[in-house]
Amino acid sequence: MRDPIRLNPIAPLVEKARTYFRSDVTRPYEFRRERLRALEASMRLHEPEVFGALKADLGKSVYEAYPAEVGLVYVDLKHALKHLKDWMKPVGRSLPMTFWPGTGLQVPEPLGTALIISPWNYPFQLGTSPLVGAIAAGCNLVLKPSELAPATSAVLEKVLRHAFGDDGYVTVVHGGPETSQQLLAEKWDVIFFTGSTRVGQIVMEAASKHLTPVILELGGKSPCLVDRDADLETTARRIMWGKTYNAGQTCIGPDYALVHQAVKQRFVEACQQAVKGFYGDDPKQSRDYARIISTRHLQRLTTLMKGGRVAFGGTSDEAQKYLEPTVLVDVDLASPLMNEEIFGPMLPVVEVGSMDEAIDFVRARPKPLALYAFTSSSETADRILARTSSGGAMVNDVLLHIASGMPFGGVGPSGMGSYHGKASFDAFTHHKTVVKKPWALDLKVRYPPYTVSIEVFRKLLG
């Protein structure tokens, strides 16, 4: 029997979700806590299916799938369960003397019914991690996973139905761009989107018609700045790990490297040795190396490769959706390689004469989602961080800041809003200002006709 939800038009489905939220069942602490626990229990029950689906869609090994796809969500769940009661408490605020007697509060309340649109590159984690924040905040939601990762999207729906049922609390809607357009045409209380900058613009335009707040987790070209005093072996190993993790299909993955001219050649050689150490002489045979999501994306990557000269790697196999880890040199800065997000296991290496030149290079381009500085000098690292703007940054490592528990998000074209930890709760919450006043001391000076000097108001208000 076909799933009746998939036969229904979008509007009735959305109205069912909105009716569910208006019942107020999502607001109590006990309800939110139990739903978070239900999500964790269902995830643990279906872990083998999740890993199998990720292998089918992206060729991910369990060693990448566990930490990046489910482990991060377990961390979010544990943190939310530990702190949820405190997050939900109204926070007392002091009031100016002119408000006395009175009480000031900031009251967290759920924004309402949310739309979450998740991508294909981390199709399980990027669907469930925002969900943790929505549940904790007391929202309900409709989730649209990516059609490009069909096996994982199907398992994701199975996990969520097992946890929550199908009564309108959490609803999964499958489909392609047309379905996304239909969803975006509806009115939501908040939209959480993870994906490309181009599609983020479409989401924001659609949301603006209803004045709907958005959280946009986008991407961009995240640079690595490698100074002459960096530990080259460790630097190359960490950069190439980040560049080849999930076959480079990571929004915060290193996109290109700006390397001091004095160490450029040694850096390239160290990158080659790092890849060989990870995946052997033939990465295609490694159980740990993922695949490109589709032949269309693979063809895009091989076209981008024309923007530079292959230093090592470069081979591909469309039948297996395989692209060898690749480093490119002699890069054409005007080519699409250096002006589009790569989103694959190719690292262009650009030679610079100094870190100030590298800083100027970064500042002349759109603000990236992440920036990685590699140097033994704390002064140089501080100068790079102070003079550049990015969604997040690391010194002498890559990727790991997403698991730090601190807010994660972009800036400018790389996104807006943030999540993880309490930031996930705040993303789906309105912190309402409430002032409570007693009947007593109803000073007449505030009412017309005004008989006091303006100096009285000046003294009261400053």
Secondary structure by P-SEA (a helix, b strand, c coil): cccccccccaaaaaaaaaaaaaccccccaaaaaaaaaaaaaaaaaaaaaaaaaaaaccccccccccccccaaaaaaaaaaaacccccccbbbbbbccccccbbbbbbbbbccbbbbbbbccaaaaaacaaaaaaaaacccbbbbccccaaaaaaaaaaaaaaaccccccbbbbbbcaaaaaaaaaccccbbbbbccaaaaaaaaaaaaaccbbbbbbcccbbbbbbccccaaaaaaaaaaaaaacccccccccccccccccccaaaaaaaaaaaaaacccccccccccccccccaaaaaaaaaacccccccccccccccccccccccccccccccccccccccccbbbbbbbccaaaaaaaaaacccccbbbbbcccaaaaaaaaaaccccccccccccccccccccccccccccccccccaaaaaaaccbbbbbbbccccccccccccccccaaaaaaacc
